[in-house]
Amino acid sequence: MAALVAGIPGGAHFVGFSYGGLGMCVAAGLQPSRVRSLTLIEVPLWSAAGADESVRRLAEVADRFAEGHRDARTEREFLSVAGLDRQSLDTRDDDMLQAIELARDFRSPGEASPRFGRIVEAGIPVLVVSGGHAPAIEVVCDAVAARTGAQRICVTGAGHAVQRAPGFNPMLEAFLTAAEHRASHL
């Protein structure tokens, strides 16, 4: 991501969902001068709230799932945090199956160590959004918001897929417009 935005005049607005948000946060810390704003949606930055027991348990489940554990309990726990209930799983389509299999092959979010200080020092406007469906994710999002000085919003109604919740798009558009307005006056 950092290499991709290097050639964009004035930088770019970074918007990342879940594991993609983790990558966006790391890239923003590497090249903060290229970031116009940073939106993190249900980002699994366990390190921001690693002292919390519920976050540690969630991180362990996510790591077991990513390591390929195929036991029913691990899959059920991980997918429920991802907002997928048994009915959704029983009717899953090819796209959902592909997404589940890709999730089994990611590096642990616990390995990420974004440079929160560089993001704050650069004055990057940050928005952290969650869906209100998993207490441990709320703890993580609260901690990330505190570490980055972010605006913090919870948009309910779509579980982990917060970007599908009613009201999400207008809220994101308002944030991006304000960030763009701020950037044009610097």
MOURPE-V760711 format. One record per run of one state. SS is the DSSP state (@ for helix, = for strand, . for the rest). FROM is the first residue (numbers start at 1). LEN is the number of residues. Records with the same first field share a line. If there is no record, write none. Layout:
BEGIN
SS=FROM-LEN ; FROM-LEN
END
This chain:
BEGIN
.=1-1 ; 6-6 ; 18-1 ; 31-1 ; 42-4 ; 50-3 ; 67-5 ; 82-4 ; 91-3 ; 104-5 ; 112-4 ; 122-3 ; 131-4 ; 149-2 ; 155-7 ; 165-3 ; 185-2
@=2-4 ; 19-12 ; 32-3 ; 46-4 ; 53-14 ; 72-10 ; 86-5 ; 94-10 ; 109-3 ; 116-6 ; 135-14 ; 162-3 ; 168-17
==12-6 ; 35-7 ; 125-6 ; 151-4
END
